[in-house]
């Protein structure tokens, strides 16, 4: 059952990284946000959701 949570977190992290790449933020800022998400997957995802740069692409 724990693997389902891991897969969901992984998918959300990949989605967040794709959203960060599609922003107008500086490359340095993008790298720092991506590192935060890679190093702290759950906490980094939550912090990015509330404080991170948002993508210009909307679904």
MOURHU-V282426 format. One record per backbone hydrogen bond with DSSP energy under -0.5 kcal/mol. CO is the residue of the C=O (numbers start at 1). NH is the residue of the N-H. Records with the same first field share a line. If there is no record, write none. Layout:
CO->NH, NH
This chain:
1->4, 5
2->6
3->7
4->8
5->9
6->10
7->11
8->12
9->13
10->14
11->15
12->16
13->17
14->18
15->19
16->20
17->21
18->22
20->23
22->56
26->30
27->31
28->32
29->33
30->34
31->35
32->36
33->37
34->38
35->39
36->40
40->44
41->45
42->46
43->47
44->48
45->49
46->50
47->51, 52
48->52
